[in-house]
Amino acid sequence: MNRVVLGMALLRMLSGSIELFAAFLMLRLNQVDKALIVNSSLALIGPLILIATTTIGLVGLSDKLSAGKFVWVVAGVACLMIGILKK
């Protein structure tokens, strides 16, 4: 099994587990204000997982991409991050 793919998949599984835990925590707390705090915390975790997963993938592809293509990929990721984090 490819270690890069395994690392990316494990990060996504961790992300999904955190999401499920947060959902159960919201149900357990049973208060809108506390559920909103939990939900807001997830807004911080999501982009971090995206950055980490993308970084692992780019490192895995770095030997196969030309410098020009690598710049395009980085520009695309930057556009995603601006779109996600821009308020």
N, C-alpha and C positions, 0 to 999 in steps of 0.2 A: 504494500500500500504506500502511496506517495505521502511523504511526511508533511509536505506543504498542504495538500488537500486535507489530511487528517487534522492538522492544526486549525485550518479554516473551519472545518466541520465541528470540531470541539468548541471553538469559540461561539459558533452559532447555536450549538446545543446548550452552552452555558447561558447565552442570551435568552433562549426560549425557556430555560428553567427559571431564570430570574423573572421573566414575564409571568409565568405560571405562579410562582411564589407571590408575586405582587398581587395577582388577581385573588388568590386565596386570602392574602393579608387584608385586602380591601373588604372582602366578605366578612372576615373575622372582626374587623374594626367596626363595620356597620355604621359608619358616620361619613357623611359627604365630605366634610372638611378634611378629615384624616385620609380618606380615599383619594382626594385631590392631591394631597401632599405625596402620597405614594406614587400616584400617576406622574406627578411632576418630576419625581426622582428618576423615573424611567426615561424621561426625556433627556436626561444627562447620560444615561448608560447606553442608549441606542447609538448615538453618534460615536461614542468611544469604541464600541464593538465594531461598527462599520469601519472606522479608521484602522483598527487592529487587524481585522480580517483582510481588508484591502492591502495593507502593508505586507502581510504575510504572502498574499498572492503576488504582489509586485516583486517581492524578493525572490519568489520562486520562478518568476518569468524573466528576471533581470538578465540572465545569460542568453535568453532567446529573443529579446527585443532589441531593435536598433535604438540608437540614441533619440532619433526623431520620433519614433513610435512611443518611446518611453515618455517623452515630453508631452505627447498628446494624451496619454493615459493619465499622467499627473494633472494635466489641465482639466481633464474630465472629472477627476476626483475632487479637484479644487472647486469646480462648478457645483458638484453635488453638495459639498460641505457648505458653500456659501448659501445655496438654496435651503439647506436644512437649518442652518444656524442663524440666518439673517432674520432680524425681527422687524 
